[in-house]
Amino acid sequence: MEGRFPFEEVSSVMPTPLKDYRSYRGLPQLAGLCTVAEAARPGLSVEECVRRLKRFHYCFKRLHQILTARITAEPIYELKTAFAHHAYLCAEHATALRTRIAEMREPPLGLEDVPHPALEVFFDEILCAPTTDELIASVYDHAIQELYGGLEQYLGETNPLSDAPSRRVLRFAWQELGDVMNWGYSVTSALVSEENWRDMLPWLEVLAQLTMDANGVDGAGTTSLTDPPVADAPGSPALPRRYSKTPYRYDPIPLRDERFSDPWNQGVNAEAFLYDETKPARAKALMMLYKRLREIDVPEMMASIITQTPGKPWGYYRDMSRQLWDEARHAMMGEVGFAALGVDWTQAKITFNWSYRLNTECTPMERHGVLYFIEQGLMPKTGKRYEFEVAQESGLPLMATIQDFDWADEVLHSQIGRQWYVPEFPSLSAAMEFGDQAWSKVLSNWSTVKEKGLTQHENWWPTIYSQACAADGVEPDPAVLAFSETYEGKRADLQRVAAE
């Protein structure tokens, strides 16, 4: 063309790649990311990368919301703790994606926007799933599987050198999603009957249709469905709703499975025993395991705070989810500790009185206040340091490990409270006073639940202590065996509360 330099000519012929390109002495090419040949493929554009990453972010954020909201009312302990773990993982991966997207585009980033209406309905339906079977099947056998496939497709299509930061973020997410997906397969195999699978099939087909309407969770048509619905199948282009026709309502009532046989029991005052100087450290270690396992009520309560506190910066939900997961992990540490000592933990009556009453009688801010007040009480030498020292004195190495990490976690939780709770008040003392008052608002119901026939406040301590002694090959100490102080009129920090 006239007026153009020769090198400006547009050619449809692609250049010939350099053949047999080698690095110095055969060293791994391109810092080990990939080969030159692999990096020579163009890959996705930045615009397309950002579009897909924003979809992945939305999926992780909605999964975090769903799993958190279902912790409290899920009765099965193993599912309750797994939901806590998986919600935390989703929060972490959403956070990493937010950071990566911000590196690729200037604000506004649109991270709070819904990327596609069908994707919104898809997750609304899962959130409203009425049964545990439907929740497990939709989350783990559908949503996470689809997201896993979308990540895998992205990793294969994007340029491994140019988009190396995104690939690093997504490779980690892909690996953890694989672990979560495998867990889900095991759970559905163990819990969901063939009859229940057949019954939920029509609804699962609704979810499949929504996936197709959204052009896959990644918006690029990626799907793991072996028999995807056709584009003009019933429900397309209209968005079908079944369970989410009625907006989701969070259930704040904690539920437990049949192993938690006496959930209103307040018959053994663990703190009174732990701080009794006359009691031996080994027996105190056993009581601390009860306290750890009892912490399953903290995720039940914290899930209500997170779910019922909208409009916060994303960092709030990430940090609170970390704390919630830590508390679930502490409960599992108690479970492991009992098993390691040859003790059947189901004989210890693990109460839900704390989470039940806070969830039903206090506002989300009051619950957070109680949580922070308790955490601050664990910081002095009489708190977590004392428990760690008792664990060391007990001569049980596992107890020292458990209490060492429990202590470290609680220090972090105190910092989380200082960042997200304390700034809501004019001063630290005001924040502490609010929490103290909120806890005292939940008056002792020891007599009430007994009079209603909900519990007889059985003293389960002799059974647990005798099991531990038998496994240890020693005779029970009569003074330790006789411990019988209850929580009547007391809080778990040994402060006496108002009578009923």
N, C-alpha and C positions, 0 to 999 in steps of 0.2 A: 504494500500500500504506500502511496505517495506521502512523504512527510514523516515517515517512521524510520527509526534506526533498525538495522538488521536484527539486533538482539531483542527488539520489541515484537518481532513476528510471532504470532501464536501458532504453535504446532500441535497437531493431534497425536504426534508420535512421541511416546514416552522415552526418556533416556534409557540407555542400557546400563543396568547396575554393574558396579565394579565386581568382577568375578573373583572368587577365592580371596575375598578380603580377610586379612588376619590381623590380630592384635600383636603387640610386642611379645615375642617368645610364646605365643599361644595363651597369654593371660586372659582371664574372663573379660569379655567385652562389656563396655558401658556400665562399669561399676557393679556388674553382676545382675543388673535389672533384666536384661534380655540380650539377644544377639543383635548385631547391626541389621541383619536381614529382617528380624522381627520389628525393629524400630523403623525400618524403611517403609512400612505400610502406613498410610496416612491416619487411619483411625477416625474417631468421632471428633466433631468440632466442639469448641468450648461451649457454644450455645446448646448443642445437643447433650453434652456432658452435664451441664447445669440443669437442664430440663429433667433428665433422668435422676440426677442426685436429689433434686427437690422432691421428686416422687418417692424415692427411697426414704428420705427424711420424713415425709408425711406418713408413710407406712410404719416406720419405727415409732413415731410419736403416737399414732393411734393404737398400736399394739401395747405401748406403755400404758396408755389410758385404760384400755380394756383389762389388761392383766391386773393393774393396781386396783381398779374398781371391784374386781371379783374376789380379792383376797379375803375380805372380812366374812362374807357369807358362804364361802366355800368350806364345807365341813371336813374334808379329807386333809389331814395334816401334811402329807407329802405333796399334795397339790398346792396347798396354801404356801408352803415354803418355796416350791418351784416357781409359782407365779411371782413371788417376791424377787427371786433371782432373775427371772427372765424379764420382768419389768425394768429392773435395774440395768440389765444389758441393753435393752432397747433405749433407755434414757442415755446411756453412754454413747451408743452409736449415733443417735440423733444429735447429740452434742458435737461429735466429731464431724458429722456431715454439715452441721451449721457452720463450723469453722472453715471447712474446705470450700463450701459454696461462697462464703464471704471473701475468700481469697481469689475467687474467679470472677466476681461481679461486684460492682459498686452498689450501695444501697439506693433505693429500697430493694431488699432481696426477695420479698414475697414469701418468706418462710412460714407465715401463718395462713397463707392462702390455701384453698382446696384445689389441688391440681386437676381434678376431674370429678364431676358430680357422681358418676357411677362408683368411683373409688370411695367417696364419702358414704354413699348408701351401703356399699360392701362392708365397711367397718362398723357402721351403725347397726347393721343386722347382726354382726358378731357380738357387739357390745350387749345387744338385747337378747342374746340366746338364752332361753329359759332354763336349760338344764346343763349340768356339768358335762354330760356326753356331747351335747351340741357345741358347747364352748370349746372343749378339747378338740373335737373333730374340725371345727371351723378355723381355730387358731393354728393348730399344729399340722393338720393334714391338708390345709388349704392356704391360709394367708401366709404362713411362714414358708411353706413350700414354694409358693409363687414368688415371694420376695427373694428367696434363695436362688431361684432360677433367674430372676432379673439381675441380681448381682453377678451371677456367673456369666451371663450374656454380656454384661457391661465389661467385665474383666477381659473377656475374649475379644471385644471389639475396639476398645479404646487403645490409643497408642501407648505402649508400655513405658516409653521414655518421656514423651511430652506430658503425659498425664500420670506420671509416677506418684505424685502425692495422693491423687484420688484412689489409685490402685492400692496403695498402702492402707488407706482407711477402709476400703471395701474388702480387701483380702482378710483383714481381721474380723470384720462383720460377717463375711461369708463363712469363715471357719467356725465362729461361735454359733451362727445360725444352724450350721450343720449339726453341731452338738445338741442344740435345742430341738431340732427336727427329729433326731434319733430318739431323744427322750420322749417326744410326743408319740412316735410310732410305738414305743414300748408301752406307754400309758394306754393308748387306744386299744392295743392288743389285749391288755389286761382288764380294762374296764368296760369297753363298749361291746355289747353283745351283737350278734348278727341281726337279731330282731330290731334292735335300736338303730343299727345302721340302715336297715330297710326303711324304718319309720322316718328317719331324718333325710333320706335321699331327695325328696322333692325340694326341701329347703336348700340342701347342698347344691342342687341344680340352679336354684335362684342365685346363689353365690357365684357359681360358674358363669352364669349369664352376665352378672355384673362385672366379673373379671374381663369378659370379652367386650362388653360395652365400653370399658375403660381402656381397651386395647392393651390389656396386660397391666400389671401393676407398674411396669416401667414405661408404659405408653408406647412401647416399640413392638407390641404384638407378641412378646415373649410369654409363653404359658407352658405349664407342665401337664395340662389336661390332656389325657390320651384321646378323649373324644369331645373336643370343644364344641359348644353350641354354635350353630350357624348364625350369621349376622342378622338374619331376619327371623330368628326364632321368637316364640312368644315372649313378650316382655321387652323386646327391642324395637324401637329406640326408647320407649318409655322405661323408667327405672322401677323395677319391681321391689316392693317392700312387703315383708310379712311380719316379722317380729317388731321391726322398728316403726310400724305405723303408729304405735304409741311411743312417745319419747321415753328414753331410758330413765329410770329412777334408781338411784343408788340405795342399796340395802345396808343399813348400818349395824344390823344385828349380827354379832359374831356367832358362827355355828362351829361345832366340833363333831368329829366322828365318834363312834361308840367306845373307843378306847379312853376317851375323856369322860369317865363315868359319873363324876360328881362335880360339874363345872362351877357350882356356886359355893363350893367348900372353902371355908376360911378357918379351918380347924387347927392349922399349924403355923405359928408365927416364925417364919424363917429368919427374919432380922433379929428377933429377940434371942434366938439360939446362936446365931452367928456372932453376935457381939457379947455373948456371955463368956467372960474370961475363964470360967471353970470348965468349959466344954473343950474336948480335945480337937486338935486341928483336923485329924482324919475324918471325924464325924462332921465337922464343919464343912469339909470339902463335899461331903454328900449333900448337905443342905444347900451349898452353892450350886450344885448341879440342878437341884430343884429350881432354884432361882433362875438359872439360865434357861431351862426348858419352859418355865413360866413366861419367859419373855416372848412367847408366841403371841401374847396379847398385844404387844407393841405394834407389830405389823398390822394387826386387826384395827388398831386405833389410828395409826399413822396413815393407813390407806384412806380413812375417812377424812383426815385433814387434807391430803393431797387432792382427793376427788372433789371435796366440797370447798376448795379454795381456788377459784378460777382467776385468771387475769394477772398472774404473777410472771415475772421474767422467767425464761426457760431455766436459768441456773437454779432457781428455787426448786423446781420439780426434779432436776437432776440430783441436787444435793439431798433433798428429802428422800428420794428413792434409794440413794446410797445408804442413808441411815436406816430406812425401813429394811433393806436387804441385810444389813449388818445385824439387826435385831432378830431377823429370821435365822440367820447363821448362828447367832448365840444360842437360840433354842435348839438347833441341831447339835451344837457343841455339847449342850446338856444331855441330849439324847445319846450321843456317842459316849459321853462320860459314864452314864448309868450302865450302858451295855458293857463297857470295858471293865466295870466293877462287878459284873454279874448280877445286876439289879434290874428288875422289871419295872421300868418307869411308869407303866400304866397304873401301878399300885399307889403312886403319888398322885393325889387329886389336884390336877392342874386346873386352876380356876380361870374363868373368863370374866369374873366380876368387874375387874378394872376396865377392860375395853368395852364391855357392855354398857356400863354406867356412864363412862365418858362419852361414848358415841350417842347415847340417847338422852343425856341430861345436860351436856355442855355444848357450847358453840365450838366451831373449828379453832378459833383463836384461844379459847379457854383450854382446849385439849393441848394445843401447842404450848400454852403457858405451863400446864402441868408437866409436860414432857421436859421442858427446859428447866423447871424448878428441880425436878428429880435429878437431871443430869448434873446440875451445879452441886447438888448434895453429894455426888459421887467423886468430885474432884479433890476434896481434902484428904489428908492422910487416913482418915477413918473410912474412906470410900473404897475406890478401886485399888489403891495401893495396899490397903489393909487386906483386901480379898486375895491379892496376888501373894502377899507375904504368908497368909494362912495356907494358900495352895502350896507354896514352897515348903512350909513347915509340915504339911501333911505327908510328905515323902512319896507323893504320887506324881511322877513326871508329867503325865498327861494333864493333871489339874493345873500344874504350873503353866503349861503351854496354853491351856484354855483361858486362864485368868490373865495371862500376859497380853494376849491379843484382845481379850474383852476390854481390858484397861485402855489399850491403845485406841480401840474403836470409840470408846466413850469420850476420850479427849477430843477426837475429831467431831463427835456429835455436839459437844459443847461449843466448838467453833462454828458449826453449822447454825446452831441456835443464836449465837452472837451476830452472825451475818444476816439471818432472815427473820428472827423473832424480836430481838432486843430493839432494833431501830424503829419498831412500831410504837415505842414508848419514849417518854421524855428522858428517862435515865435507866440504868441497869437495876437500881433498887426498885423502881416502879415496875419494871418487867418481872422481877422476882416476886414482888408483893402480889401482882396480878395472878401469877402462877400458883402461889401459895393459897390465895383465896379461892381460886378455881378448884384446886384439889379439895379444900375443906368444904366446898359446896356439895361435893359428893359425900354425903354423910354416911356413917357406918350403917350398913344394912344387915349386920350379922344376925340380929334377932328377927328381922322381917322375913328374910329368906328361910329361916328355920321355922317360923310360925306358919309360913305358906306351904311348908312341906317340900321345899325345893332342895333342902340339904339338912343333914343332922350334924354337919361340921365334924365328920369322923376324923379322929386323930390317926392319920395314916403313917406317922413317923415310926412307930415301933416295927411295922411291917417292913418298911424300906431299910431301916437300920439293921434289923435282924438278917435280912437277905445279904446285905453288904458284909456283915460279920461272918456269915456262913461261907460266903465266897472267899473271904480272907482267911478262914480257918481259925477264927478267934471267938471267944465268948463275948456277948454284948455287955457293955458297962451298964449296970443297973441304973445309975444316975442319968446316963445319957438316954437310956431306953425309956425312962419315966417322963421325959419332956412332954409337956402338954399345954403350953401357953398358946392361946388363940389370938385372932385379930379382932376380937370383940372390942369395939370402941377405939380401935387404933388404925393408923395408916401404916403403910409399908415402910415409912421412914421412922417408925416408932413414936411419932407424934400422936397424942391422943386427940380424937376428933369428937365433935358434938354427938350427943346421944340421939337416938331416933325419936 
